[in-house]
Amino acid sequence: MSDPNAVTEFADMTGLCVRLVYYPPYHSKYNAIERYWAGLEKSWNGYLLSTVETVIRRAGNFFWKGMRTSANLMDGVYEKGVKIRGKEKRALEDRLERTAELGCWDITIHPKTVFL
C-alpha cells in the first residue's frame, strides 16, 4: 500500500468499507505487471538498448493486449513508499481488519464512525 492514510481517508470521506486484496510478491502467474514486463522484455530482445531515449522509444512502441503503451522518463526522485511510525501507525492498524487466512494480503478498512 503506497499511502495507507490516503485509503483510510477515502473510506472516511465516502463512508465505504474498502477491501484490499493483494497478490503476494513475485507471483508472476497472477500478477499482470509481471506478465507485461515479460512481454516488453521479449519485444526488445535483440535491440541494443544503449541510450535512455532508445529504451523509452522501444517501450513506447510496445503493444500489450491490443493497446499501445506509453513511456516517459521520470526526472525526479521516485517515492518508494510512505513510512508511518509510533502512534500514527497504531491508530492506522486499529482501523484494519486482516483475514486469518491471508493476513497482510487481505485487508478491510472500515470508515470512522461518527456520532452526531
C-alpha angles and dihedrals in degrees: 000000000000096000114011092182091059092056093047090048089052090051090050094046095049099032088230127139106234122208119195119192115184133196111237111253119273096019094130093170089069101026113090095198090056090052090048091053091049090054092046092050090049092049094056095043107132096020119116105237095196100143138039089239091057092051093048092046093049093046091047091054094052119113119210120188091340096311127107113234126221129221135189138166119256107216096186134073113288110233105227098192146320116263121206125181144179121000093359091055093047091049090051093046090053088061095052125088115198125193118239092229100051103019111183092011094066117047131168119198117200121204117246114269111238119201115203 
